[in-house]
């Protein structure tokens, strides 16, 4: 498997936000209630 690292472009915003949201929620599951997570 190989990877290409490149600068983010405007078209990437939705995917980056999706990864951030999923990783945030999974990381803090059971620590920070979902309602509070949504405020972040």
PyMOL Python script that loads the backbone (N, CA, C, O; Angstrom):
from pymol import cmd

cmd.read_pdbstr("""\
ATOM      1  N   UNK A   1       0.854  -1.165   0.000  1.00  0.00           N
ATOM      2  CA  UNK A   1       0.000   0.000   0.000  1.00  0.00           C
ATOM      3  C   UNK A   1       0.904   1.232   0.000  1.00  0.00           C
ATOM      4  O   UNK A   1       1.929   1.263   0.680  1.00  0.00           O
ATOM      5  N   UNK A   2       0.515   2.232  -0.761  1.00  0.00           N
ATOM      6  CA  UNK A   2       1.291   3.468  -0.776  1.00  0.00           C
ATOM      7  C   UNK A   2       0.367   4.655  -0.516  1.00  0.00           C
ATOM      8  O   UNK A   2      -0.844   4.576  -0.724  1.00  0.00           O
ATOM      9  N   UNK A   3       0.948   5.724  -0.070  1.00  0.00           N
ATOM     10  CA  UNK A   3       0.199   6.926   0.257  1.00  0.00           C
ATOM     11  C   UNK A   3       0.836   8.129  -0.422  1.00  0.00           C
ATOM     12  O   UNK A   3       2.043   8.169  -0.659  1.00  0.00           O
ATOM     13  N   UNK A   4       0.001   9.096  -0.726  1.00  0.00           N
ATOM     14  CA  UNK A   4       0.490  10.368  -1.248  1.00  0.00           C
ATOM     15  C   UNK A   4       0.026  11.445  -0.283  1.00  0.00           C
ATOM     16  O   UNK A   4      -1.165  11.575   0.001  1.00  0.00           O
ATOM     17  N   UNK A   5       0.980  12.210   0.214  1.00  0.00           N
ATOM     18  CA  UNK A   5       0.644  13.317   1.110  1.00  0.00           C
ATOM     19  C   UNK A   5       0.672  14.595   0.285  1.00  0.00           C
ATOM     20  O   UNK A   5       1.655  14.897  -0.392  1.00  0.00           O
ATOM     21  N   UNK A   6      -0.424  15.337   0.356  1.00  0.00           N
ATOM     22  CA  UNK A   6      -0.518  16.578  -0.412  1.00  0.00           C
ATOM     23  C   UNK A   6      -1.192  17.637   0.434  1.00  0.00           C
ATOM     24  O   UNK A   6      -1.786  17.334   1.469  1.00  0.00           O
ATOM     25  N   UNK A   7      -1.101  18.856  -0.001  1.00  0.00           N
ATOM     26  CA  UNK A   7      -1.800  19.920   0.696  1.00  0.00           C
ATOM     27  C   UNK A   7      -3.300  19.761   0.506  1.00  0.00           C
ATOM     28  O   UNK A   7      -3.775  19.332  -0.545  1.00  0.00           O
ATOM     29  N   UNK A   8      -4.022  20.117   1.543  1.00  0.00           N
ATOM     30  CA  UNK A   8      -5.476  20.057   1.475  1.00  0.00           C
ATOM     31  C   UNK A   8      -5.984  21.147   0.534  1.00  0.00           C
ATOM     32  O   UNK A   8      -5.435  22.247   0.476  1.00  0.00           O
ATOM     33  N   UNK A   9      -7.040  20.817  -0.196  1.00  0.00           N
ATOM     34  CA  UNK A   9      -7.704  21.801  -1.048  1.00  0.00           C
ATOM     35  C   UNK A   9      -9.140  21.967  -0.562  1.00  0.00           C
ATOM     36  O   UNK A   9      -9.647  21.142   0.198  1.00  0.00           O
ATOM     37  N   UNK A  10      -9.775  23.015  -0.999  1.00  0.00           N
ATOM     38  CA  UNK A  10     -11.133  23.330  -0.552  1.00  0.00           C
ATOM     39  C   UNK A  10     -12.096  22.149  -0.721  1.00  0.00           C
ATOM     40  O   UNK A  10     -12.988  21.952   0.104  1.00  0.00           O
ATOM     41  N   UNK A  11     -11.920  21.388  -1.759  1.00  0.00           N
ATOM     42  CA  UNK A  11     -12.808  20.248  -2.037  1.00  0.00           C
ATOM     43  C   UNK A  11     -12.675  19.140  -0.985  1.00  0.00           C
ATOM     44  O   UNK A  11     -13.524  18.251  -0.915  1.00  0.00           O
ATOM     45  N   UNK A  12     -11.622  19.186  -0.172  1.00  0.00           N
ATOM     46  CA  UNK A  12     -11.393  18.167   0.855  1.00  0.00           C
ATOM     47  C   UNK A  12     -12.106  18.466   2.170  1.00  0.00           C
ATOM     48  O   UNK A  12     -12.146  17.602   3.046  1.00  0.00           O
ATOM     49  N   UNK A  13     -12.657  19.638   2.333  1.00  0.00           N
ATOM     50  CA  UNK A  13     -13.190  20.083   3.622  1.00  0.00           C
ATOM     51  C   UNK A  13     -14.206  19.100   4.208  1.00  0.00           C
ATOM     52  O   UNK A  13     -14.096  18.743   5.381  1.00  0.00           O
ATOM     53  N   UNK A  14     -15.170  18.662   3.437  1.00  0.00           N
ATOM     54  CA  UNK A  14     -16.203  17.759   3.964  1.00  0.00           C
ATOM     55  C   UNK A  14     -15.600  16.459   4.493  1.00  0.00           C
ATOM     56  O   UNK A  14     -15.990  15.984   5.560  1.00  0.00           O
ATOM     57  N   UNK A  15     -14.651  15.881   3.755  1.00  0.00           N
ATOM     58  CA  UNK A  15     -14.040  14.630   4.179  1.00  0.00           C
ATOM     59  C   UNK A  15     -13.194  14.829   5.436  1.00  0.00           C
ATOM     60  O   UNK A  15     -13.209  13.981   6.328  1.00  0.00           O
ATOM     61  N   UNK A  16     -12.465  15.926   5.515  1.00  0.00           N
ATOM     62  CA  UNK A  16     -11.632  16.200   6.690  1.00  0.00           C
ATOM     63  C   UNK A  16     -12.516  16.405   7.917  1.00  0.00           C
ATOM     64  O   UNK A  16     -12.206  15.904   8.998  1.00  0.00           O
ATOM     65  N   UNK A  17     -13.610  17.136   7.754  1.00  0.00           N
ATOM     66  CA  UNK A  17     -14.527  17.340   8.870  1.00  0.00           C
ATOM     67  C   UNK A  17     -15.147  16.023   9.318  1.00  0.00           C
ATOM     68  O   UNK A  17     -15.340  15.804  10.514  1.00  0.00           O
ATOM     69  N   UNK A  18     -15.457  15.153   8.377  1.00  0.00           N
ATOM     70  CA  UNK A  18     -16.041  13.850   8.713  1.00  0.00           C
ATOM     71  C   UNK A  18     -15.055  13.002   9.528  1.00  0.00           C
ATOM     72  O   UNK A  18     -15.437  12.396  10.529  1.00  0.00           O
ATOM     73  N   UNK A  19     -13.805  12.961   9.106  1.00  0.00           N
ATOM     74  CA  UNK A  19     -12.789  12.205   9.843  1.00  0.00           C
ATOM     75  C   UNK A  19     -12.608  12.792  11.242  1.00  0.00           C
ATOM     76  O   UNK A  19     -12.519  12.052  12.221  1.00  0.00           O
ATOM     77  N   UNK A  20     -12.555  14.117  11.335  1.00  0.00           N
ATOM     78  CA  UNK A  20     -12.380  14.768  12.639  1.00  0.00           C
ATOM     79  C   UNK A  20     -13.539  14.441  13.571  1.00  0.00           C
ATOM     80  O   UNK A  20     -13.326  14.126  14.742  1.00  0.00           O
ATOM     81  N   UNK A  21     -14.759  14.513  13.060  1.00  0.00           N
ATOM     82  CA  UNK A  21     -15.933  14.235  13.885  1.00  0.00           C
ATOM     83  C   UNK A  21     -15.943  12.790  14.370  1.00  0.00           C
ATOM     84  O   UNK A  21     -16.174  12.528  15.550  1.00  0.00           O
ATOM     85  N   UNK A  22     -15.692  11.860  13.463  1.00  0.00           N
ATOM     86  CA  UNK A  22     -15.716  10.439  13.835  1.00  0.00           C
ATOM     87  C   UNK A  22     -14.606  10.104  14.825  1.00  0.00           C
ATOM     88  O   UNK A  22     -14.829   9.365  15.783  1.00  0.00           O
ATOM     89  N   UNK A  23     -13.426  10.639  14.599  1.00  0.00           N
ATOM     90  CA  UNK A  23     -12.325  10.319  15.510  1.00  0.00           C
ATOM     91  C   UNK A  23     -12.534  10.980  16.862  1.00  0.00           C
ATOM     92  O   UNK A  23     -12.204  10.386  17.889  1.00  0.00           O
ATOM     93  N   UNK A  24     -13.076  12.201  16.891  1.00  0.00           N
ATOM     94  CA  UNK A  24     -13.373  12.890  18.161  1.00  0.00           C
ATOM     95  C   UNK A  24     -14.392  12.081  18.962  1.00  0.00           C
ATOM     96  O   UNK A  24     -14.177  11.786  20.138  1.00  0.00           O
ATOM     97  N   UNK A  25     -15.497  11.728  18.319  1.00  0.00           N
ATOM     98  CA  UNK A  25     -16.558  10.992  19.007  1.00  0.00           C
ATOM     99  C   UNK A  25     -16.064   9.655  19.534  1.00  0.00           C
ATOM    100  O   UNK A  25     -16.397   9.272  20.656  1.00  0.00           O
ATOM    101  N   UNK A  26     -15.288   8.952  18.755  1.00  0.00           N
ATOM    102  CA  UNK A  26     -14.793   7.640  19.180  1.00  0.00           C
ATOM    103  C   UNK A  26     -13.775   7.777  20.305  1.00  0.00           C
ATOM    104  O   UNK A  26     -13.768   6.976  21.240  1.00  0.00           O
ATOM    105  N   UNK A  27     -12.920   8.784  20.218  1.00  0.00           N
ATOM    106  CA  UNK A  27     -11.886   8.991  21.233  1.00  0.00           C
ATOM    107  C   UNK A  27     -12.493   9.305  22.594  1.00  0.00           C
ATOM    108  O   UNK A  27     -12.016   8.812  23.616  1.00  0.00           O
ATOM    109  N   UNK A  28     -13.544  10.123  22.611  1.00  0.00           N
ATOM    110  CA  UNK A  28     -14.112  10.580  23.877  1.00  0.00           C
ATOM    111  C   UNK A  28     -15.395   9.873  24.285  1.00  0.00           C
ATOM    112  O   UNK A  28     -16.060  10.283  25.237  1.00  0.00           O
ATOM    113  N   UNK A  29     -15.748   8.789  23.551  1.00  0.00           N
ATOM    114  CA  UNK A  29     -16.932   8.000  23.884  1.00  0.00           C
ATOM    115  C   UNK A  29     -16.782   7.470  25.306  1.00  0.00           C
ATOM    116  O   UNK A  29     -15.756   6.876  25.639  1.00  0.00           O
ATOM    117  N   UNK A  30     -17.781   7.675  26.135  1.00  0.00           N
ATOM    118  CA  UNK A  30     -17.734   7.210  27.508  1.00  0.00           C
ATOM    119  C   UNK A  30     -17.033   8.164  28.457  1.00  0.00           C
ATOM    120  O   UNK A  30     -17.051   7.955  29.670  1.00  0.00           O
ATOM    121  N   UNK A  31     -16.412   9.213  27.920  1.00  0.00           N
ATOM    122  CA  UNK A  31     -15.718  10.203  28.750  1.00  0.00           C
ATOM    123  C   UNK A  31     -16.471  11.529  28.742  1.00  0.00           C
ATOM    124  O   UNK A  31     -16.732  12.117  29.792  1.00  0.00           O
ATOM    125  N   UNK A  32     -16.815  11.992  27.538  1.00  0.00           N
ATOM    126  CA  UNK A  32     -17.556  13.244  27.376  1.00  0.00           C
ATOM    127  C   UNK A  32     -18.916  12.892  26.777  1.00  0.00           C
ATOM    128  O   UNK A  32     -18.973  12.278  25.711  1.00  0.00           O
ATOM    129  N   UNK A  33     -20.023  13.270  27.445  1.00  0.00           N
ATOM    130  CA  UNK A  33     -21.353  12.947  26.901  1.00  0.00           C
ATOM    131  C   UNK A  33     -21.539  13.484  25.482  1.00  0.00           C
ATOM    132  O   UNK A  33     -21.007  14.540  25.138  1.00  0.00           O
ATOM    133  N   UNK A  34     -22.296  12.752  24.661  1.00  0.00           N
ATOM    134  CA  UNK A  34     -22.503  13.131  23.262  1.00  0.00           C
ATOM    135  C   UNK A  34     -23.040  14.555  23.095  1.00  0.00           C
ATOM    136  O   UNK A  34     -22.634  15.268  22.178  1.00  0.00           O
ATOM    137  N   UNK A  35     -23.950  14.967  23.979  1.00  0.00           N
ATOM    138  CA  UNK A  35     -24.515  16.313  23.880  1.00  0.00           C
ATOM    139  C   UNK A  35     -23.441  17.388  23.989  1.00  0.00           C
ATOM    140  O   UNK A  35     -23.483  18.396  23.284  1.00  0.00           O
ATOM    141  N   UNK A  36     -22.498  17.167  24.860  1.00  0.00           N
ATOM    142  CA  UNK A  36     -21.403  18.123  25.019  1.00  0.00           C
ATOM    143  C   UNK A  36     -20.449  18.022  23.823  1.00  0.00           C
ATOM    144  O   UNK A  36     -19.949  19.042  23.348  1.00  0.00           O
ATOM    145  N   UNK A  37     -20.198  16.826  23.343  1.00  0.00           N
ATOM    146  CA  UNK A  37     -19.336  16.658  22.162  1.00  0.00           C
ATOM    147  C   UNK A  37     -19.887  17.435  20.970  1.00  0.00           C
ATOM    148  O   UNK A  37     -19.127  18.044  20.218  1.00  0.00           O
ATOM    149  N   UNK A  38     -21.211  17.414  20.798  1.00  0.00           N
ATOM    150  CA  UNK A  38     -21.825  18.125  19.674  1.00  0.00           C
ATOM    151  C   UNK A  38     -21.552  19.623  19.739  1.00  0.00           C
ATOM    152  O   UNK A  38     -21.440  20.275  18.701  1.00  0.00           O
ATOM    153  N   UNK A  39     -21.443  20.176  20.944  1.00  0.00           N
ATOM    154  CA  UNK A  39     -21.166  21.603  21.079  1.00  0.00           C
ATOM    155  C   UNK A  39     -19.755  21.974  20.620  1.00  0.00           C
ATOM    156  O   UNK A  39     -19.494  23.127  20.276  1.00  0.00           O
ATOM    157  N   UNK A  40     -18.851  21.001  20.616  1.00  0.00           N
ATOM    158  CA  UNK A  40     -17.503  21.252  20.145  1.00  0.00           C
ATOM    159  C   UNK A  40     -17.463  21.173  18.632  1.00  0.00           C
ATOM    160  O   UNK A  40     -16.403  21.357  18.033  1.00  0.00           O
TER     161      UNK A  40
END
""", "prot")
cmd.dss("prot")
cmd.show_as("cartoon", "prot")
cmd.util.cbc("prot")
cmd.orient("prot")
